């Protein structure tokens, strides 16, 4: 049986929120340049993904 | 599109003082956040029509053209203002390399919806699921997008 809750739009949006929160914490507290650069890329990726998902509507 | 915005953004990011750019981006972000949360409404630029179905059958590249036009939003509706906000953020405040990550993220977000729709069921039930969840999902996505961009600028 398929776990349909994992396919729910609410699940996707909450996962994006959590990943974005993780990226934000990493970006704001890290002192290493490489980690900070990675966190910035992650934040940009999450912002773009949230925009893309929101823009898709029901299709 | 992210590359074009990033290239265009090189000029304002070089010439306009950072606090001014942050102020403009922040005001736009608040406006979009309120719109996505249903506090107010305003129109956003969109090419409000659907890609004709015949485009899919244009020679061997028809499917690619259909996907490109729909995926990039060049010939479709825009139910959200978040893509416009991300595009303006790329022009005003996002560092050049991160623009590509934002573009990749947008593509993944766009791709997720048809994949989830197909995986949910083949009877079109996804549309009803989305309609029920939309009032909660849209504000969460807006907070995620605006929060991520804010943290990106502050870091």
Backbone of each chain as ProteinMPNN parsed JSONL, in Angstrom:
{"seq_chain_A": "XXXXXXXXXXXXXXXXXXXXXXXXXXXXXXXXXXXXXXXXXXXXXXXXXXXXXXXXXXX", "coords_chain_A": {"N_chain_A": [[0.838, -1.197, 0.0], [0.484, 2.204, -0.815], [2.119, 4.959, 0.737], [0.279, 7.493, 1.11], [0.232, 9.887, 2.47], [2.766, 10.845, 2.319], [2.851, 11.879, -0.164], [1.331, 14.067, -0.1], [0.506, 17.527, -0.629], [0.844, 19.167, 1.596], [2.757, 17.818, 3.116], [4.984, 18.056, 1.454], [5.355, 20.844, 1.475], [5.878, 21.306, 4.178], [8.23, 19.843, 4.512], [9.917, 21.342, 2.847], [9.899, 23.722, 4.306], [11.171, 22.9, 6.668], [13.708, 22.127, 5.701], [14.539, 24.58, 4.692], [14.629, 26.017, 7.097], [16.678, 24.647, 8.39], [18.78, 25.245, 6.637], [18.855, 28.001, 7.009], [19.614, 28.264, 9.703], [22.132, 27.033, 9.563], [23.425, 28.783, 7.781], [23.494, 31.112, 9.245], [24.885, 30.6, 11.588], [27.27, 29.293, 11.077], [30.858, 29.337, 10.853], [32.617, 28.684, 9.006], [33.827, 29.15, 5.735], [33.245, 27.512, 3.515], [31.093, 25.981, 4.385], [29.258, 28.014, 4.815], [28.898, 28.956, 2.222], [27.744, 26.701, 1.063], [25.38, 26.61, 2.527], [24.142, 28.943, 1.663], [23.666, 28.328, -1.019], [21.907, 26.2, -0.621], [19.765, 27.534, 0.585], [18.951, 29.203, -1.512], [18.176, 27.259, -3.311], [16.009, 26.097, -1.945], [14.271, 28.304, -1.746], [13.718, 28.711, -4.452], [12.527, 26.236, -5.049], [10.226, 26.292, -3.454], [8.894, 28.4, -4.683], [8.539, 27.337, -7.247], [6.939, 25.097, -6.715], [4.676, 26.286, -5.579], [3.829, 27.709, -7.747], [2.893, 25.868, -9.462], [0.299, 25.1, -9.029], [-2.537, 23.072, -9.408], [-1.642, 21.436, -11.329]], "CA_chain_A": [[0.0, 0.0, 0.0], [1.261, 3.432, -0.947], [1.983, 5.926, 1.831], [-0.185, 8.679, 0.383], [0.511, 11.106, 3.216], [4.067, 11.345, 1.857], [2.642, 12.535, -1.456], [0.412, 15.186, 0.124], [1.178, 18.828, -0.789], [1.219, 19.699, 2.911], [4.015, 17.172, 3.483], [6.05, 18.675, 0.652], [5.602, 22.216, 1.928], [6.508, 21.257, 5.51], [9.616, 19.406, 4.294], [10.653, 22.508, 2.345], [10.04, 24.653, 5.43], [12.199, 22.368, 7.58], [15.018, 22.222, 5.044], [14.862, 26.002, 4.683], [15.023, 26.382, 8.471], [18.009, 24.066, 8.609], [19.719, 26.055, 5.856], [18.963, 29.327, 7.63], [20.436, 28.121, 10.918], [23.507, 26.769, 9.126], [23.997, 29.985, 7.169], [23.66, 32.2, 10.212], [25.768, 30.282, 12.72], [28.547, 28.698, 10.7], [31.989, 30.262, 10.732], [33.475, 28.196, 7.923], [33.425, 29.735, 4.449], [32.668, 26.497, 2.623], [29.768, 25.644, 4.921], [28.389, 29.167, 4.585], [28.568, 28.97, 0.787], [26.797, 25.608, 0.847], [24.091, 26.987, 3.113], [23.544, 29.956, 0.782], [23.139, 27.608, -2.183], [20.746, 25.443, -0.166], [18.657, 28.484, 0.785], [18.479, 29.61, -2.836], [17.488, 26.084, -3.867], [14.715, 25.958, -1.261], [13.411, 29.428, -2.161], [13.271, 28.408, -5.812], [11.62, 25.078, -5.031], [8.937, 26.745, -2.903], [8.248, 29.198, -5.729], [8.126, 26.434, -8.33], [5.828, 24.251, -6.259], [3.498, 27.148, -5.421], [3.406, 28.197, -9.051], [2.357, 24.783, -10.279], [-1.133, 24.927, -8.818], [-2.976, 21.69, -9.301], [-1.126, 20.66, -12.458]], "C_chain_A": [[0.88, 1.257, 0.0], [1.033, 4.362, 0.246], [1.572, 7.264, 1.232], [0.092, 9.977, 1.136], [1.835, 11.721, 2.765], [3.938, 12.105, 0.537], [1.768, 13.781, -1.319], [1.153, 16.529, -0.031], [1.605, 19.45, 0.536], [2.552, 19.111, 3.368], [5.182, 17.829, 2.747], [6.379, 20.069, 1.183], [6.269, 22.234, 3.306], [7.967, 20.799, 5.398], [10.471, 20.578, 3.795], [10.9, 23.522, 3.46], [11.154, 24.198, 6.378], [13.59, 22.479, 6.976], [15.474, 23.68, 4.985], [15.308, 26.482, 6.051], [16.413, 25.877, 8.805], [19.08, 24.885, 7.888], [19.936, 27.415, 6.483], [19.838, 29.276, 8.87], [21.898, 27.913, 10.54], [24.168, 28.038, 8.598], [24.321, 31.051, 8.206], [24.663, 31.886, 11.322], [27.146, 29.763, 12.307], [29.644, 29.759, 10.56], [32.925, 29.836, 9.597], [32.942, 28.67, 6.579], [32.699, 28.73, 3.563], [31.247, 26.135, 3.07], [28.783, 26.782, 4.672], [27.959, 29.229, 3.126], [27.551, 27.877, 0.461], [25.416, 25.955, 1.37], [23.377, 28.017, 2.242], [22.935, 29.284, -0.454], [21.885, 26.817, -1.812], [19.53, 26.361, 0.01], [18.082, 28.948, -0.546], [17.686, 28.478, -3.488], [16.092, 25.942, -3.258], [13.751, 27.072, -1.668], [12.855, 29.179, -3.561], [12.275, 27.271, -5.843], [10.247, 25.47, -4.492], [8.175, 27.552, -3.948], [7.732, 28.305, -6.85], [6.932, 25.594, -7.949], [4.55, 25.078, -6.13], [2.949, 27.57, -6.771], [2.74, 27.116, -9.899], [0.858, 24.62, -10.124], [-1.479, 23.462, -8.732], [-2.426, 20.835, -10.434], [0.389, 20.623, -12.462]], "O_chain_A": [[1.875, 1.345, 0.719], [-0.096, 4.533, 0.706], [2.427, 8.079, 0.884], [0.179, 11.043, 0.528], [2.019, 12.937, 2.814], [4.821, 12.882, 0.172], [1.497, 14.467, -2.304], [2.302, 16.649, 0.393], [2.601, 20.171, 0.599], [3.381, 19.818, 3.94], [6.224, 18.117, 3.335], [7.549, 20.426, 1.323], [7.125, 23.078, 3.572], [8.836, 21.307, 6.106], [11.594, 20.782, 4.255], [11.979, 24.108, 3.547], [11.969, 25.002, 6.83], [14.539, 22.875, 7.652], [16.648, 23.98, 5.2], [16.255, 27.261, 6.162], [17.219, 26.578, 9.418], [20.138, 25.18, 8.444], [21.053, 27.931, 6.496], [20.699, 30.133, 9.069], [22.792, 28.531, 11.117], [25.318, 28.334, 8.922], [25.291, 31.796, 8.069], [25.226, 32.797, 11.928], [28.084, 29.792, 13.104], [29.387, 30.908, 10.201], [33.889, 30.529, 9.273], [31.74, 28.597, 6.32], [31.682, 29.043, 2.945], [30.333, 26.002, 2.256], [27.617, 26.545, 4.356], [26.801, 29.517, 2.823], [26.619, 28.093, -0.313], [24.404, 25.637, 0.744], [22.155, 27.973, 2.097], [21.832, 29.627, -0.88], [20.923, 26.764, -2.579], [18.413, 26.007, -0.368], [16.866, 29.071, -0.691], [16.662, 28.709, -4.131], [15.117, 25.696, -3.968], [12.569, 26.826, -1.905], [11.674, 29.407, -3.821], [11.288, 27.326, -6.577], [9.223, 25.029, -5.015], [6.96, 27.41, -4.086], [6.62, 28.495, -7.343], [6.019, 25.396, -8.75], [3.472, 24.631, -6.522], [1.743, 27.765, -6.924], [2.108, 27.406, -10.915], [0.207, 24.056, -11.003], [-0.793, 22.694, -8.059], [-2.709, 19.639, -10.499], [0.989, 20.011, -13.346]]}, "seq_chain_B": "XXXXXXXXXXXXXXXXXXXXXXXXXXXXXXXXXXXXXXXXXXXXXXXXXXXXXXXXXXXXXXXXXXXXXXXXXXXXXXXXXXXXXXXXXXXXXXXXXXXXXXXXXXXXXXXXXXXXXXXXXXXXXXXXXXXXXXXXXXXXXXXXXXXXXXXXXXX", "coords_chain_B": {"N_chain_B": [[16.261, 31.589, -17.453], [16.848, 32.361, -14.881], [19.557, 32.785, -15.215], [19.605, 34.973, -16.966], [18.352, 36.894, -15.354], [20.232, 36.984, -13.301], [22.436, 37.939, -14.697], [21.456, 40.43, -15.516], [21.119, 41.478, -13.025], [23.639, 42.039, -12.185], [24.338, 44.644, -12.687], [22.584, 46.493, -11.105], [23.332, 45.405, -8.626], [25.951, 46.106, -8.485], [25.945, 48.849, -8.64], [23.886, 50.058, -7.111], [23.462, 50.996, -3.727], [23.762, 48.575, -1.089], [21.93, 48.681, 1.201], [19.735, 50.019, 0.072], [18.895, 48.273, -1.958], [18.255, 46.064, -0.367], [16.158, 47.149, 1.071], [14.214, 47.597, -0.922], [13.827, 44.961, -1.835], [12.918, 43.797, 0.531], [10.499, 45.159, 0.981], [9.048, 44.305, -1.251], [8.998, 41.59, -0.699], [7.418, 41.502, 1.612], [5.0, 42.416, 0.583], [4.378, 40.354, -1.228], [4.279, 38.201, 0.526], [2.036, 38.846, 2.095], [0.118, 38.729, 0.087], [0.179, 36.012, -0.642], [-0.695, 34.933, 1.696], [-3.259, 35.662, 1.684], [-4.053, 38.149, 2.593], [-4.202, 40.452, 1.099], [-4.687, 41.364, -2.366], [-3.168, 41.475, -5.587], [-2.517, 41.931, -9.057], [-0.18, 39.899, -10.932], [2.479, 39.83, -13.365], [1.692, 37.743, -16.053], [1.434, 35.282, -18.612], [-1.415, 34.706, -19.494], [-2.58, 32.115, -20.626], [-3.075, 28.813, -21.964], [-0.716, 26.309, -23.021], [-1.188, 25.189, -26.26], [-2.539, 21.955, -27.026], [-1.714, 20.807, -29.36], [0.91, 21.488, -29.66], [2.474, 19.58, -28.471], [2.65, 17.64, -30.37], [4.258, 18.506, -32.379], [6.49, 17.643, -34.603], [9.624, 16.083, -33.654], [10.423, 17.544, -31.472], [8.308, 18.543, -30.127], [7.214, 17.755, -27.625], [9.223, 18.585, -25.942], [9.171, 21.337, -26.377], [6.618, 21.909, -25.419], [6.903, 21.242, -22.7], [8.902, 23.063, -22.004], [7.681, 25.575, -22.437], [5.539, 25.43, -20.656], [6.768, 24.7, -18.26], [8.58, 26.782, -17.713], [6.849, 28.817, -17.441], [6.311, 30.491, -19.512], [4.164, 30.357, -21.267], [1.634, 30.121, -19.758], [-0.558, 30.084, -16.869], [-0.062, 31.988, -13.829], [-0.384, 31.127, -10.733], [0.758, 31.985, -8.396], [2.727, 34.512, -6.722], [5.267, 34.076, -5.96], [7.35, 33.125, -7.758], [7.901, 35.492, -9.156], [8.855, 37.077, -7.115], [11.209, 35.696, -6.417], [12.644, 35.994, -8.77], [13.004, 38.783, -8.845], [14.475, 39.017, -6.519], [16.791, 37.719, -7.292], [17.755, 39.548, -9.125], [18.202, 41.735, -7.443], [19.403, 41.069, -4.882], [20.432, 38.445, -4.542], [23.399, 36.513, -4.607], [25.47, 35.945, -7.523], [26.255, 33.1, -8.136], [24.356, 31.718, -6.618], [22.011, 32.168, -7.925], [21.718, 30.254, -9.863], [21.244, 27.994, -8.366], [18.773, 28.696, -7.34], [17.284, 28.693, -9.693], [17.479, 25.991, -10.382], [16.146, 24.896, -8.185], [13.585, 25.942, -8.611], [12.865, 24.575, -10.933], [12.818, 21.958, -9.935], [10.761, 22.185, -8.066], [8.616, 22.73, -9.757], [8.594, 20.362, -11.157], [7.906, 18.555, -9.195], [5.16, 18.741, -8.729], [3.594, 17.574, -11.017], [4.662, 14.977, -10.794], [3.875, 14.162, -8.225], [1.143, 14.363, -8.544], [0.646, 12.372, -10.461], [1.497, 10.161, -9.026], [-0.23, 10.099, -6.902], [-2.88, 9.359, -7.715], [-4.684, 8.039, -10.548], [-7.04, 9.197, -11.202], [-7.55, 11.86, -11.216], [-7.829, 12.888, -8.693], [-5.991, 14.388, -7.347], [-6.264, 17.105, -7.862], [-8.436, 17.849, -6.269], [-7.35, 17.305, -3.775], [-5.263, 19.153, -3.689], [-6.764, 21.516, -3.827], [-8.082, 21.447, -1.369], [-5.942, 21.623, 0.396], [-4.692, 23.949, -0.23], [-5.114, 26.453, 1.053], [-3.626, 26.3, 3.354], [-1.157, 25.41, 2.503], [-0.127, 27.327, 0.698], [0.522, 29.73, 2.294], [2.548, 28.518, 3.893], [4.486, 27.838, 1.991], [5.077, 30.396, 1.105], [6.157, 31.593, 3.411], [8.368, 29.932, 3.68], [9.802, 30.514, 1.32], [10.227, 33.346, 1.476], [11.483, 33.462, 3.974], [13.785, 31.918, 3.505], [15.076, 33.455, 1.549], [15.506, 35.752, 3.054], [17.238, 34.84, 5.083], [19.333, 34.132, 3.463], [20.214, 36.616, 2.545], [20.948, 37.831, 4.931], [23.038, 36.263, 5.797]], "CA_chain_B": [[15.675, 32.828, -16.955], [17.632, 32.739, -13.699], [20.84, 33.318, -15.693], [19.35, 36.32, -17.503], [18.106, 37.769, -14.202], [21.499, 37.15, -12.59], [23.287, 38.814, -15.507], [20.886, 41.777, -15.406], [21.288, 41.928, -11.649], [25.023, 42.46, -11.918], [24.412, 46.107, -12.741], [22.095, 47.11, -9.856], [24.07, 44.944, -7.447], [27.236, 46.807, -8.454], [25.801, 50.312, -8.599], [22.944, 50.538, -6.081], [23.921, 50.607, -2.386], [23.095, 47.373, -0.564], [20.725, 48.941, 2.014], [18.607, 50.399, -0.8], [18.425, 47.039, -2.594], [17.617, 45.252, 0.674], [14.885, 47.779, 1.399], [13.263, 47.319, -2.011], [13.524, 43.52, -1.81], [12.134, 43.529, 1.736], [9.133, 45.654, 0.766], [8.405, 43.389, -2.205], [8.773, 40.308, -0.019], [6.263, 41.654, 2.51], [3.8, 42.509, -0.261], [4.08, 39.02, -1.758], [3.903, 37.357, 1.667], [0.634, 39.162, 2.402], [-0.724, 38.231, -1.021], [0.1, 34.552, -0.575], [-1.457, 34.584, 2.902], [-4.647, 36.058, 1.461], [-4.374, 39.407, 3.262], [-4.568, 41.385, 0.029], [-4.427, 40.781, -3.679], [-2.776, 42.353, -6.692], [-2.146, 41.084, -10.209], [1.243, 39.761, -11.261], [2.627, 39.566, -14.797], [1.549, 36.345, -16.472], [0.931, 35.074, -19.968], [-2.575, 33.933, -19.06], [-3.202, 31.165, -21.559], [-2.48, 27.481, -21.874], [-0.002, 25.828, -24.197], [-2.105, 24.334, -27.024], [-2.177, 20.545, -26.983], [-1.069, 20.415, -30.625], [2.352, 21.74, -29.57], [3.127, 18.307, -28.105], [2.782, 16.751, -31.535], [5.052, 19.16, -33.409], [7.714, 16.903, -34.924], [10.209, 15.33, -32.535], [10.724, 18.424, -30.348], [7.057, 19.098, -29.624], [7.065, 17.518, -26.175], [10.207, 19.443, -25.268], [8.658, 22.717, -26.443], [5.473, 21.989, -24.503], [7.434, 21.26, -21.337], [9.646, 24.305, -21.795], [6.752, 26.705, -22.323], [4.74, 25.295, -19.436], [7.649, 24.64, -17.085], [9.167, 28.077, -17.407], [5.78, 29.793, -17.24], [6.27, 31.42, -20.639], [2.81, 30.367, -21.83], [0.714, 29.475, -18.823], [-1.018, 30.971, -15.799], [0.814, 32.044, -12.657], [-1.259, 31.263, -9.566], [1.502, 32.482, -7.248], [3.67, 35.604, -6.991], [6.597, 33.706, -5.445], [8.39, 33.14, -8.801], [8.241, 36.881, -9.453], [9.685, 37.544, -6.003], [12.542, 35.079, -6.536], [13.306, 36.629, -9.912], [13.437, 40.124, -8.424], [15.533, 38.827, -5.52], [18.015, 37.399, -8.039], [18.245, 40.807, -9.703], [18.567, 42.751, -6.448], [20.181, 40.71, -3.676], [21.012, 37.091, -4.517], [24.709, 36.436, -5.263], [25.412, 35.341, -8.855], [26.2, 31.622, -8.197], [23.141, 31.203, -5.98], [20.897, 32.301, -8.87], [21.564, 28.975, -10.555], [20.597, 27.097, -7.398], [17.353, 29.081, -7.296], [16.685, 28.2, -10.939], [17.36, 24.528, -10.265], [15.089, 24.648, -7.212], [12.297, 26.234, -9.261], [12.574, 23.455, -11.837], [12.457, 20.793, -9.113], [9.435, 22.453, -7.513], [7.649, 22.555, -10.851], [8.557, 18.942, -11.506], [7.305, 17.789, -8.098], [3.697, 18.715, -8.797], [3.07, 16.492, -11.871], [5.066, 13.672, -10.278], [2.998, 13.834, -7.097], [-0.206, 14.183, -9.088], [0.58, 11.042, -11.084], [1.686, 9.12, -8.018], [-1.375, 10.088, -5.975], [-3.867, 8.456, -8.324], [-4.873, 8.39, -11.958], [-8.438, 9.598, -11.408], [-7.679, 13.307, -11.089], [-8.146, 13.265, -7.306], [-4.974, 15.317, -6.847], [-6.784, 18.472, -7.948], [-9.258, 18.07, -5.077], [-6.422, 17.327, -2.629], [-4.582, 20.451, -3.725], [-7.737, 22.565, -3.521], [-8.344, 21.413, 0.081], [-4.727, 21.96, 1.156], [-4.099, 25.179, -0.762], [-5.169, 27.577, 1.993], [-2.557, 26.12, 4.338], [0.123, 25.187, 1.817], [0.396, 28.568, 0.099], [1.265, 30.53, 3.278], [3.775, 27.821, 4.313], [5.468, 28.003, 0.914], [5.488, 31.807, 1.084], [7.061, 31.793, 4.555], [9.604, 29.223, 3.341], [10.507, 31.264, 0.272], [10.666, 34.643, 1.999], [12.432, 33.199, 5.053], [15.047, 31.462, 2.917], [15.729, 34.603, 0.911], [15.951, 36.65, 4.115], [18.432, 34.245, 5.7], [20.409, 34.201, 2.454], [20.732, 37.987, 2.519], [21.563, 38.145, 6.23], [24.233, 35.428, 6.09]], "C_chain_B": [[16.441, 33.335, -15.728], [18.969, 33.341, -14.126], [20.674, 34.747, -16.206], [19.155, 37.303, -16.355], [19.403, 38.035, -13.444], [22.43, 38.079, -13.352], [22.788, 40.253, -15.439], [21.141, 42.365, -14.019], [22.687, 42.391, -11.325], [25.118, 43.977, -11.848], [23.861, 46.759, -11.462], [22.867, 46.661, -8.624], [25.43, 45.636, -7.346], [27.055, 48.298, -8.174], [24.918, 50.821, -7.454], [23.432, 50.082, -4.704], [23.089, 49.455, -1.81], [21.862, 47.693, 0.287], [19.511, 49.312, 1.18], [18.022, 49.148, -1.448], [17.709, 46.147, -1.586], [16.239, 45.812, 1.016], [13.823, 47.478, 0.348], [12.838, 45.848, -1.975], [12.647, 43.177, -0.606], [10.691, 43.973, 1.578], [8.366, 44.744, -0.185], [8.067, 42.058, -1.538], [7.557, 40.381, 0.897], [4.962, 41.714, 1.712], [3.395, 41.125, -0.764], [3.638, 38.08, -0.635], [2.433, 37.587, 2.029], [-0.31, 38.642, 1.339], [-0.917, 36.721, -0.913], [-0.691, 34.088, 0.652], [-2.92, 35.031, 2.787], [-5.04, 37.355, 2.13], [-4.786, 40.478, 2.267], [-4.265, 40.719, -1.299], [-3.995, 41.856, -4.656], [-2.337, 41.454, -7.845], [-0.64, 41.015, -10.387], [1.351, 39.471, -12.761], [2.51, 38.076, -15.102], [1.036, 36.314, -17.905], [-0.274, 34.138, -19.838], [-3.253, 33.106, -20.13], [-2.454, 29.853, -21.47], [-1.725, 27.141, -23.157], [-0.949, 24.915, -24.973], [-1.61, 22.887, -27.062], [-1.421, 20.11, -28.248], [0.448, 20.611, -30.574], [3.107, 20.448, -29.252], [3.441, 17.451, -29.325], [3.568, 17.388, -32.674], [6.382, 18.424, -33.582], [8.291, 16.235, -33.677], [10.458, 16.191, -31.305], [9.462, 18.988, -29.707], [6.897, 18.95, -28.12], [8.008, 18.413, -25.387], [9.724, 20.891, -25.248], [7.502, 22.911, -25.468], [5.972, 22.11, -23.055], [8.164, 22.548, -21.027], [8.691, 25.472, -21.565], [5.944, 26.644, -21.024], [5.627, 25.369, -18.19], [8.24, 25.98, -16.707], [8.111, 29.144, -17.168], [5.653, 30.783, -18.382], [4.872, 31.493, -21.263], [1.905, 29.549, -20.909], [0.283, 30.495, -17.768], [-0.021, 30.947, -14.639], [-0.044, 32.227, -11.406], [-0.558, 31.846, -8.343], [2.421, 33.625, -7.666], [5.08, 35.253, -6.527], [7.665, 33.658, -6.549], [8.837, 34.563, -9.156], [9.151, 37.442, -8.368], [11.103, 36.983, -6.111], [13.329, 35.727, -7.668], [13.826, 38.023, -9.538], [14.546, 40.037, -7.38], [16.857, 38.502, -6.211], [18.617, 38.678, -8.629], [18.845, 41.706, -8.615], [19.567, 42.285, -5.384], [20.87, 39.352, -3.706], [22.354, 37.089, -5.228], [24.625, 35.612, -6.553], [25.353, 33.809, -8.834], [24.907, 31.047, -7.617], [21.926, 31.313, -6.903], [20.646, 30.979, -9.588], [20.907, 27.931, -9.64], [19.111, 27.408, -7.309], [16.619, 28.581, -8.54], [16.479, 26.699, -10.906], [16.219, 24.164, -9.306], [13.715, 24.881, -7.818], [11.891, 25.075, -10.164], [12.137, 22.221, -11.043], [11.064, 20.958, -8.51], [8.343, 22.27, -8.547], [7.475, 21.076, -11.18], [7.805, 18.122, -10.451], [5.796, 17.652, -8.271], [3.15, 17.638, -9.746], [3.468, 15.104, -11.385], [4.148, 13.229, -9.141], [1.578, 13.558, -7.585], [-0.366, 12.796, -9.691], [0.67, 9.931, -10.051], [0.48, 8.997, -7.098], [-2.458, 9.135, -6.473], [-4.042, 8.877, -9.768], [-6.315, 8.814, -12.24], [-8.652, 11.101, -11.253], [-7.961, 13.794, -9.683], [-7.165, 14.286, -6.748], [-5.502, 16.753, -6.832], [-7.623, 18.801, -6.714], [-8.383, 18.143, -3.824], [-5.737, 18.676, -2.547], [-5.542, 21.567, -3.317], [-8.027, 22.632, -2.016], [-7.141, 21.938, 0.865], [-4.215, 23.365, 0.845], [-4.041, 26.313, 0.255], [-4.072, 27.499, 3.057], [-1.193, 26.071, 3.648], [0.702, 26.491, 1.277], [1.113, 29.462, 1.12], [2.561, 29.856, 3.739], [4.871, 27.995, 3.259], [5.975, 29.447, 0.86], [6.46, 32.106, 2.218], [8.413, 31.128, 4.27], [10.442, 30.03, 2.354], [11.07, 32.574, 0.823], [11.701, 34.455, 3.107], [13.788, 32.774, 4.516], [15.807, 32.617, 2.276], [16.265, 35.581, 1.965], [17.23, 36.134, 4.764], [19.624, 34.317, 4.749], [21.046, 35.59, 2.447], [21.479, 38.312, 3.807], [22.867, 37.391, 6.477], [25.508, 36.027, 5.494]], "O_chain_B": [[16.656, 34.534, -15.55], [19.464, 34.278, -13.5], [21.494, 35.619, -15.921], [19.711, 38.402, -16.365], [19.655, 39.155, -12.999], [23.126, 38.902, -12.757], [23.581, 41.187, -15.321], [21.349, 43.568, -13.858], [22.909, 43.057, -10.314], [25.88, 44.527, -11.052], [24.584, 47.499, -10.796], [23.042, 47.435, -7.683], [25.998, 45.742, -6.259], [27.907, 48.928, -7.547], [25.173, 51.888, -6.896], [23.777, 48.914, -4.528], [21.879, 49.378, -2.018], [20.832, 47.04, 0.119], [18.384, 48.963, 1.532], [16.804, 48.977, -1.488], [16.682, 45.545, -1.902], [15.282, 45.065, 1.224], [12.683, 47.148, 0.675], [11.653, 45.529, -2.072], [11.736, 42.357, -0.715], [9.768, 43.268, 1.984], [7.192, 44.444, 0.035], [7.007, 41.477, -1.771], [6.76, 39.445, 0.957], [3.95, 41.138, 2.111], [2.218, 40.765, -0.731], [2.737, 37.262, -0.821], [1.683, 36.635, 2.243], [-1.405, 38.172, 1.645], [-2.027, 36.213, -1.071], [-1.277, 33.005, 0.656], [-3.717, 34.799, 3.696], [-6.229, 37.654, 2.236], [-5.631, 41.319, 2.572], [-3.664, 39.645, -1.349], [-4.414, 43.009, -4.555], [-1.844, 40.347, -7.626], [0.084, 41.948, -10.039], [0.421, 38.928, -13.358], [3.167, 37.253, -14.465], [0.305, 37.201, -18.345], [-0.16, 32.93, -20.047], [-4.395, 33.383, -20.497], [-1.335, 29.794, -20.96], [-2.059, 27.628, -24.237], [-1.467, 23.954, -24.404], [-0.406, 22.635, -27.121], [-0.609, 19.186, -28.22], [1.186, 19.989, -31.339], [4.234, 20.248, -29.705], [4.372, 16.645, -29.315], [3.556, 16.887, -33.799], [7.293, 18.586, -32.77], [7.556, 15.867, -32.761], [10.68, 15.663, -30.215], [9.554, 19.837, -28.821], [6.5, 19.888, -27.428], [7.663, 18.931, -24.325], [9.849, 21.584, -24.238], [7.412, 23.93, -24.783], [5.519, 22.967, -22.296], [8.062, 23.074, -19.918], [8.86, 26.254, -20.63], [5.698, 27.664, -20.38], [5.281, 26.015, -17.202], [8.389, 26.288, -15.525], [8.433, 30.252, -16.741], [4.97, 31.799, -18.252], [4.446, 32.551, -21.728], [1.478, 28.443, -21.242], [0.726, 31.643, -17.791], [0.758, 30.006, -14.492], [-0.393, 33.354, -11.055], [-1.215, 32.167, -7.353], [2.843, 33.7, -8.82], [5.997, 36.058, -6.687], [8.788, 34.106, -6.315], [10.015, 34.801, -9.422], [10.092, 38.184, -8.651], [12.079, 37.708, -5.92], [14.527, 35.978, -7.542], [14.952, 38.386, -9.877], [15.448, 40.875, -7.353], [17.917, 38.952, -5.775], [19.834, 38.862, -8.629], [19.866, 42.357, -8.835], [20.479, 43.03, -5.027], [21.817, 39.136, -2.949], [22.457, 37.606, -6.34], [23.81, 34.696, -6.66], [24.461, 33.247, -9.47], [24.423, 30.011, -8.073], [20.924, 30.63, -6.69], [19.503, 30.629, -9.883], [20.119, 27.099, -10.091], [18.284, 26.5, -7.214], [15.486, 28.107, -8.458], [15.446, 26.19, -11.341], [15.433, 23.254, -9.571], [12.786, 24.113, -7.572], [10.737, 24.646, -10.168], [11.199, 21.525, -11.432], [10.285, 20.006, -8.447], [7.279, 21.726, -8.255], [6.369, 20.603, -11.444], [7.155, 17.127, -10.77], [5.22, 16.598, -7.999], [2.308, 16.846, -9.322], [2.703, 14.152, -11.541], [3.701, 12.082, -9.094], [0.904, 12.646, -7.106], [-1.372, 12.123, -9.47], [0.014, 8.897, -10.172], [0.199, 7.918, -6.575], [-2.892, 8.232, -5.758], [-3.597, 9.954, -10.165], [-6.758, 8.791, -13.389], [-9.788, 11.567, -11.168], [-8.294, 14.962, -9.481], [-7.476, 14.977, -5.778], [-5.222, 17.518, -5.909], [-7.532, 19.904, -6.176], [-8.641, 18.942, -2.923], [-5.639, 19.272, -1.474], [-5.175, 22.458, -2.551], [-8.196, 23.714, -1.454], [-7.304, 22.618, 1.879], [-3.393, 23.905, 1.585], [-3.056, 27.048, 0.321], [-3.646, 28.523, 3.592], [-0.209, 26.619, 4.145], [1.905, 26.726, 1.392], [2.222, 29.916, 0.84], [3.565, 30.535, 3.955], [6.027, 28.264, 3.585], [7.153, 29.69, 0.601], [7.466, 32.788, 2.018], [9.466, 31.685, 4.579], [11.647, 30.202, 2.541], [12.253, 32.868, 0.652], [12.681, 35.197, 3.176], [14.823, 33.217, 5.013], [17.021, 32.743, 2.437], [17.336, 36.164, 1.795], [18.183, 36.885, 4.969], [20.762, 34.533, 5.165], [22.267, 35.722, 2.355], [22.511, 38.983, 3.785], [23.701, 37.827, 7.271], [26.588, 35.456, 5.646]]}, "name": "protein", "num_of_chains": 2, "seq": "XXXXXXXXXXXXXXXXXXXXXXXXXXXXXXXXXXXXXXXXXXXXXXXXXXXXXXXXXXXXXXXXXXXXXXXXXXXXXXXXXXXXXXXXXXXXXXXXXXXXXXXXXXXXXXXXXXXXXXXXXXXXXXXXXXXXXXXXXXXXXXXXXXXXXXXXXXXXXXXXXXXXXXXXXXXXXXXXXXXXXXXXXXXXXXXXXXXXXXXXXXXXXXXXXXXXXX"}
